[in-house]
Amino acid sequence: MQAADELRAPFWDWAADATVPSVTVPAKITVNIPNGQEVRQSEIDNPLFTFNIPQSVVDGQYGSFDSDNRNRTLRCPAPQSYPSSANDLLSQRPYKDWVYDAFARADNFSEFTSTSARFVSMELIHNGIHWDAACGQQFLGPDLSGFDPLFMLHHSNMDRLWAYWQVIRPDEDIFQGSYSGLSRFGSPEGATITSQSHLQPFFGLNGKPHTTQTVRTLKGFGYSYEGLEYWHKSEDQMRRDAITLINRLYSEGGESRGERRQVPQTKRRYFARISVDRADIPKPCQIMLSINEKAAGSFVVLGQPARGILSAGMPLDKALRENNITTRPDDDVPDAIAASMKVQIVQPDGSIVNNVPSLKVALEDVEVTPPLTPDSFPTFGLSNFFPVANLLRELAHHHL
């Protein structure tokens, strides 16, 4: 009974610790199993190490499955290695900063999830993990990624972050619009998708298909996350506790944050505002930014959605510190950044995409005031913009 009471579903908080979970590395693990009235240890295949594809599936008995005919899920095959190659890729993206900016800057559901030009949205953060954590392979492809055990650990964390967003912004907890959907299990291509659309093949206890509305809150599913103890907390208490947790885990110097800032010290931050028409680029790909020929950040574009304008605001804090650009007089910093920027669009095989006409980049300069209390977010002031789109399109054409 104690084991049942203490059972928890795991999640992988890649924002707090951008290394793959150690439990996914060994091929074998030792577990406790019943032995009469006692317990004994037994070595078993690690279910989080790989998934073996049934041979009948590989042979095509049920139709096309994997064009590479892999008989199990792979991670970082030779000459790469798992976990070191995956951890190296994960370390190159500031997942912690990205998550914090999404919570601190998002004004609505659409911004937080996918459409923001002011920060890296949760969609793009999510995509990066799929690119990095297995060095591509099945985990990168939307048709096959669910077979890698990493998928459950990754998406459990997405669910967790989403739960925090919902209590912080209950007025913006789900999408309220509509869109023309692609072909899926329960609806044909072109069907109008709303928050009332069926999420087949998933059904509730009443036998009716789930919708976005019926899965709107985790309360009906019998689980929760730290700070969201809804059975004895008010909505306001959970909101304040969620913000405090986000500040503690993901803000710069979060663990050492004081209880109150009497005189907040404002600072200037810079973001590369990047936009491109998804139809103009091969997918999946990475959009990579460099400053003075040093990597300054990148984000991943997956196959879906296939159309529409993709926008993101890539924070430049780390890159500017490493290049000593922010030590210049404030008026000189924007020009110095613009003069040193370069963008590349890179495919999984490392090939470079040349001349993307819709690629646009602007530099944002914004003053940020830190939060006054542990249960509040920083305040972003008015932004100044410095257009560098023509420069970057020229660089993309001549240097990629």
C-alpha positions as CSV (number, residue, x, y, z in Angstrom):
1,M,0.0,0.0,0.0
2,Q,2.8,2.4,0.8
3,A,4.3,1.8,-2.7
4,A,0.9,2.5,-4.3
5,D,0.5,5.7,-2.3
6,E,3.9,6.9,-3.3
7,L,3.7,6.0,-7.0
8,R,4.3,9.0,-9.2
9,A,4.4,9.6,-13.0
10,P,7.8,11.0,-13.9
11,F,8.5,14.2,-15.9
12,W,11.8,15.5,-17.3
13,D,12.3,19.1,-16.4
14,W,14.8,19.9,-19.1
15,A,14.6,23.6,-18.3
16,A,16.0,23.2,-14.8
17,D,18.5,20.5,-15.9
18,A,19.2,20.3,-19.6
19,T,20.7,16.8,-19.6
20,V,18.8,13.7,-20.5
21,P,17.5,11.7,-17.6
22,S,20.1,9.2,-16.3
23,V,17.5,6.5,-16.0
24,T,17.2,6.5,-19.9
25,V,20.8,5.5,-20.4
26,P,21.4,1.9,-19.2
27,A,20.0,-1.0,-21.2
28,K,19.3,-3.0,-18.0
29,I,18.0,-1.9,-14.6
30,T,17.5,-3.6,-11.3
31,V,14.0,-3.5,-9.8
32,N,12.2,-5.0,-6.8
33,I,9.7,-7.7,-7.5
34,P,7.5,-9.8,-5.2
35,N,9.0,-13.0,-3.8
36,G,6.3,-14.7,-1.7
37,Q,5.8,-12.4,1.3
38,E,9.1,-10.7,0.6
39,V,10.8,-8.7,-2.1
40,R,13.8,-9.6,-4.2
41,Q,15.8,-7.7,-6.8
42,S,15.7,-8.7,-10.5
43,E,17.5,-7.3,-13.6
44,I,15.2,-6.5,-16.5
45,D,15.4,-4.7,-19.8
46,N,15.1,-0.9,-19.1
47,P,11.7,0.2,-20.6
48,L,13.1,3.8,-20.8
49,F,16.1,2.8,-22.9
50,T,14.4,1.9,-26.2
51,F,11.3,0.5,-27.8
52,N,11.6,-2.6,-30.0
53,I,9.5,-2.3,-33.1
54,P,7.6,-5.6,-33.8
55,Q,9.2,-7.3,-36.8
56,S,5.8,-7.5,-38.6
57,V,5.6,-3.8,-38.4
58,V,9.1,-3.4,-39.8
59,D,8.2,-5.8,-42.6
60,G,5.3,-3.6,-43.7
61,Q,2.5,-5.9,-42.7
62,Y,0.4,-3.0,-41.6
63,G,1.6,-0.5,-44.3
64,S,4.4,2.0,-44.4
65,F,5.9,2.7,-41.0
66,D,9.5,3.8,-41.0
67,S,11.3,4.6,-44.3
68,D,14.7,3.7,-42.6
69,N,13.3,0.3,-41.4
70,R,14.8,0.7,-37.9
71,N,13.8,-2.2,-35.7
72,R,14.0,-0.1,-32.5
73,T,14.1,3.5,-31.4
74,L,17.6,4.9,-31.6
75,R,19.4,7.7,-29.9
76,C,22.6,9.3,-31.1
77,P,24.0,6.3,-33.0
78,A,27.7,6.2,-34.0
79,P,29.8,8.3,-34.5
80,Q,27.6,10.1,-31.9
81,S,26.9,8.6,-28.5
82,Y,24.2,8.7,-25.9
83,P,24.0,10.6,-23.6
84,S,27.0,12.7,-24.2
85,S,26.1,13.9,-27.7
86,A,22.5,14.6,-26.7
87,N,23.7,16.6,-23.6
88,D,26.0,18.6,-25.8
89,L,23.1,19.6,-28.1
90,L,20.9,20.4,-25.2
91,S,23.5,22.6,-23.6
92,Q,23.6,24.8,-26.7
93,R,20.1,26.2,-26.2
94,P,19.1,28.3,-23.2
95,Y,16.0,26.3,-22.3
96,K,15.8,27.7,-18.8
97,D,15.8,31.3,-20.1
98,W,13.3,30.5,-22.8
99,V,10.8,29.1,-20.4
100,Y,11.2,32.0,-18.0
101,D,10.7,34.6,-20.8
102,A,7.6,32.8,-22.0
103,F,6.0,33.0,-18.6
104,A,7.1,36.5,-18.0
105,R,6.3,38.1,-21.3
106,A,3.3,36.2,-22.7
107,D,0.0,38.2,-22.7
108,N,-2.3,35.5,-24.0
109,F,-2.8,31.9,-25.0
110,S,-1.5,32.3,-28.6
111,E,1.7,34.1,-27.6
112,F,2.5,31.5,-24.9
113,T,1.9,28.5,-27.2
114,S,3.1,29.4,-30.7
115,T,2.8,32.9,-32.2
116,S,4.9,35.2,-30.1
117,A,7.5,37.5,-31.9
118,R,8.7,38.7,-28.5
119,F,10.2,35.5,-27.1
120,V,10.6,31.8,-27.9
121,S,7.2,30.2,-27.7
122,M,6.5,26.9,-26.0
123,E,6.0,25.3,-29.4
124,L,9.6,26.1,-30.4
125,I,10.9,25.2,-27.0
126,H,9.2,21.8,-27.4
127,N,10.6,21.4,-30.9
128,G,14.2,21.9,-29.7
129,I,14.0,19.0,-27.2
130,H,12.8,16.7,-30.1
131,W,15.8,17.8,-32.1
132,D,18.4,17.5,-29.3
133,A,17.5,14.7,-27.0
134,A,18.1,11.8,-29.3
135,C,20.3,13.6,-32.0
136,G,17.3,13.4,-34.3
137,Q,16.3,9.8,-35.1
138,Q,12.7,8.8,-34.5
139,F,12.3,11.3,-31.7
140,L,12.5,14.1,-34.3
141,G,9.7,12.8,-36.5
142,P,6.1,13.5,-35.5
143,D,4.9,10.1,-36.9
144,L,7.4,8.1,-34.8
145,S,8.5,10.2,-31.9
146,G,5.8,8.8,-29.6
147,F,7.5,5.4,-29.7
148,D,10.7,6.7,-27.9
149,P,10.3,6.5,-24.1
150,L,11.7,10.0,-24.0
151,F,8.4,11.2,-25.5
152,M,6.4,10.5,-22.3
153,L,9.0,12.2,-20.1
154,H,9.2,15.2,-22.3
155,H,5.5,15.7,-22.8
156,S,4.8,15.2,-19.1
157,N,6.9,18.3,-18.6
158,M,5.0,20.1,-21.3
159,D,1.8,19.2,-19.4
160,R,3.4,20.5,-16.2
161,L,4.4,23.8,-17.6
162,W,1.0,24.2,-19.2
163,A,-0.7,23.5,-15.8
164,Y,1.3,26.4,-14.3
165,W,0.4,28.7,-17.2
166,Q,-3.3,27.9,-16.6
167,V,-3.3,28.9,-12.9
168,I,-1.2,32.0,-13.6
169,R,-3.4,33.1,-16.5
170,P,-6.8,31.4,-16.0
171,D,-8.4,33.9,-18.5
172,E,-6.0,32.6,-21.2
173,D,-5.9,28.9,-20.4
174,I,-7.1,27.4,-23.8
175,F,-7.5,28.5,-27.4
176,Q,-10.9,30.1,-28.2
177,G,-10.7,30.5,-31.9
178,S,-10.9,28.1,-34.9
179,Y,-8.6,27.0,-37.7
180,S,-8.6,24.7,-40.7
181,G,-7.1,21.4,-39.6
182,L,-5.0,18.8,-41.3
183,S,-6.1,15.3,-41.8
184,R,-6.1,13.5,-38.5
185,F,-7.6,10.4,-36.8
186,G,-11.1,11.8,-36.3
187,S,-11.4,14.6,-38.9
188,P,-10.6,15.1,-42.6
189,E,-8.3,17.8,-43.9
190,G,-9.9,21.2,-44.0
191,A,-12.3,20.5,-41.1
192,T,-12.8,23.5,-38.8
193,I,-11.2,22.8,-35.5
194,T,-12.4,24.5,-32.3
195,S,-12.1,23.8,-28.6
196,Q,-15.2,21.6,-28.9
197,S,-13.8,19.3,-31.6
198,H,-13.5,15.7,-30.8
199,L,-10.0,14.4,-29.7
200,Q,-10.6,10.9,-31.0
201,P,-9.7,8.2,-30.2
202,F,-9.7,9.5,-26.6
203,F,-13.0,9.1,-24.6
204,G,-14.2,10.2,-21.2
205,L,-15.9,8.1,-18.6
206,N,-19.2,8.9,-20.1
207,G,-18.2,7.3,-23.4
208,K,-18.2,10.6,-25.2
209,P,-15.1,11.8,-27.1
210,H,-12.8,14.1,-25.2
211,T,-12.5,17.7,-26.4
212,T,-10.2,20.5,-25.5
213,Q,-12.9,21.7,-23.1
214,T,-13.3,18.4,-21.3
215,V,-9.5,18.1,-20.6
216,R,-9.2,21.8,-19.8
217,T,-8.1,21.2,-16.2
218,L,-6.1,18.5,-14.5
219,K,-8.5,18.4,-11.5
220,G,-10.7,15.8,-13.1
221,F,-7.8,13.4,-13.8
222,G,-6.6,12.8,-10.2
223,Y,-3.1,14.3,-10.3
224,S,-1.3,17.6,-9.8
225,Y,2.1,19.2,-9.6
226,E,4.1,21.0,-6.9
227,G,2.3,24.2,-5.8
228,L,-1.0,23.2,-7.4
229,E,-2.6,21.4,-4.5
230,Y,-6.1,22.4,-5.6
231,W,-7.8,20.4,-2.9
232,H,-6.8,22.8,-0.1
233,K,-5.6,26.0,-1.9
234,S,-7.5,28.9,-3.4
235,E,-7.1,29.9,-7.1
236,D,-5.2,33.0,-6.0
237,Q,-2.9,31.0,-3.7
238,M,-2.1,28.6,-6.5
239,R,-1.4,31.5,-8.9
240,R,1.1,33.1,-6.4
241,D,2.7,29.8,-5.6
242,A,3.1,29.0,-9.3
243,I,4.8,32.3,-10.0
244,T,7.1,31.8,-7.0
245,L,8.1,28.4,-8.3
246,I,8.7,29.6,-11.8
247,N,10.9,32.4,-10.4
248,R,12.8,30.0,-8.1
249,L,13.5,27.3,-10.8
250,Y,14.0,29.3,-14.0
251,S,14.9,33.0,-13.3
252,E,18.4,34.2,-13.4
253,G,19.8,33.5,-9.9
254,G,16.4,32.1,-8.9
255,E,17.6,30.0,-6.0
256,S,19.2,33.0,-4.3
257,R,16.4,35.4,-4.9
258,G,15.6,37.5,-1.9
259,E,12.2,37.9,-0.4
260,R,11.8,41.4,-1.7
261,R,13.6,43.9,-3.9
262,Q,13.3,47.4,-2.3
263,V,15.0,49.2,-5.2
264,P,14.8,47.1,-8.4
265,Q,17.7,47.6,-10.7
266,T,16.6,47.9,-14.3
267,K,18.7,46.4,-17.1
268,R,18.7,46.5,-20.8
269,R,18.0,43.2,-22.7
270,Y,18.3,42.5,-26.4
271,F,16.2,40.1,-28.5
272,A,16.6,39.1,-32.2
273,R,13.1,39.3,-33.6
274,I,13.1,36.6,-36.3
275,S,10.2,35.8,-38.7
276,V,9.9,33.6,-41.8
277,D,7.2,32.1,-44.0
278,R,7.1,28.4,-43.1
279,A,6.4,27.6,-46.7
280,D,9.8,29.0,-47.7
281,I,11.9,26.6,-45.7
282,P,12.4,22.8,-45.7
283,K,11.2,21.1,-42.5
284,P,12.5,20.0,-40.1
285,C,15.3,22.6,-39.9
286,Q,17.1,24.9,-37.5
287,I,17.2,28.7,-37.7
288,M,20.6,29.6,-36.3
289,L,21.9,33.0,-35.2
290,S,25.5,33.9,-34.7
291,I,27.3,37.0,-33.5
292,N,30.9,37.6,-34.5
293,E,30.9,34.1,-35.9
294,K,30.0,32.6,-32.5
295,A,26.7,30.7,-32.0
296,A,24.2,33.0,-30.4
297,G,21.1,30.8,-30.4
298,S,18.9,28.6,-32.5
299,F,15.4,27.2,-32.6
300,V,13.8,24.2,-34.4
301,V,11.0,24.2,-37.0
302,L,9.2,20.9,-37.3
303,G,7.0,19.8,-40.2
304,Q,3.7,21.0,-38.8
305,P,2.2,23.5,-39.2
306,A,3.4,23.6,-42.8
307,R,2.2,27.1,-43.6
308,G,2.0,30.5,-42.0
309,I,4.4,33.0,-40.6
310,L,6.7,31.7,-37.9
311,S,8.0,34.4,-35.4
312,A,10.3,34.3,-32.4
313,G,12.2,36.6,-30.1
314,M,15.6,35.0,-29.4
315,P,17.2,36.4,-26.2
316,L,20.8,37.5,-26.8
317,D,21.9,37.8,-23.1
318,K,24.5,35.0,-23.1
319,A,25.9,35.8,-26.5
320,L,26.4,39.4,-25.8
321,R,28.2,38.7,-22.5
322,E,30.5,36.3,-24.3
323,N,31.3,38.9,-27.0
324,N,31.7,41.8,-24.5
325,I,29.4,43.9,-26.6
326,T,27.3,45.2,-23.7
327,T,30.4,46.7,-22.2
328,R,30.2,49.4,-24.9
329,P,28.3,52.7,-24.4
330,D,24.6,52.0,-24.6
331,D,24.1,54.0,-27.8
332,D,26.7,51.9,-29.6
333,V,25.4,48.5,-28.6
334,P,22.5,48.1,-31.2
335,D,24.8,49.0,-34.1
336,A,27.5,46.6,-32.9
337,I,25.0,43.8,-32.6
338,A,23.5,44.4,-36.0
339,A,26.9,44.6,-37.7
340,S,27.9,41.2,-36.3
341,M,24.8,39.2,-36.9
342,K,24.4,36.3,-39.3
343,V,21.5,33.8,-39.8
344,Q,21.6,30.3,-41.2
345,I,18.8,27.8,-41.9
346,V,20.2,24.3,-41.4
347,Q,18.7,21.0,-42.3
348,P,19.2,17.8,-40.2
349,D,22.0,16.6,-42.5
350,G,23.9,19.9,-41.9
351,S,23.2,21.3,-45.4
352,I,22.5,25.1,-45.5
353,V,19.4,26.6,-47.2
354,N,20.3,29.6,-49.4
355,N,18.3,32.8,-50.1
356,V,15.1,32.7,-48.2
357,P,13.2,35.9,-49.3
358,S,10.7,36.0,-46.4
359,L,13.4,35.8,-43.7
360,K,13.3,39.0,-41.6
361,V,15.2,40.0,-38.5
362,A,15.0,43.1,-36.3
363,L,16.8,43.9,-33.1
364,E,14.8,44.7,-30.0
365,D,16.2,46.8,-27.2
366,V,14.0,46.7,-24.1
367,E,14.4,47.9,-20.5
368,V,13.5,45.2,-17.9
369,T,12.6,45.9,-14.2
370,P,13.0,42.8,-11.9
371,P,10.1,41.6,-9.9
372,L,9.4,43.3,-6.6
373,T,8.3,40.1,-4.8
374,P,8.9,36.4,-5.3
375,D,5.3,36.0,-6.5
376,S,5.5,38.5,-9.3
377,F,7.3,38.6,-12.7
378,P,9.6,41.3,-14.2
379,T,8.2,44.2,-16.0
380,F,9.2,44.9,-19.6
381,G,9.2,48.5,-20.7
382,L,8.8,50.1,-24.1
383,S,10.9,48.5,-26.8
384,N,13.2,50.2,-29.4
385,F,13.6,48.4,-32.7
386,F,16.6,48.4,-35.1
387,P,15.8,46.9,-38.5
388,V,18.5,44.5,-39.7
389,A,16.4,42.4,-42.0
390,N,18.1,43.6,-45.3
391,L,21.6,42.9,-43.8
392,L,20.6,39.4,-42.7
393,R,19.0,38.5,-46.0
394,E,22.2,39.6,-47.7
395,L,24.3,37.6,-45.3
396,A,22.1,34.6,-45.7
397,H,22.5,34.8,-49.5
398,H,26.2,35.3,-49.6
399,H,27.5,33.2,-46.6
400,L,25.2,30.2,-46.3
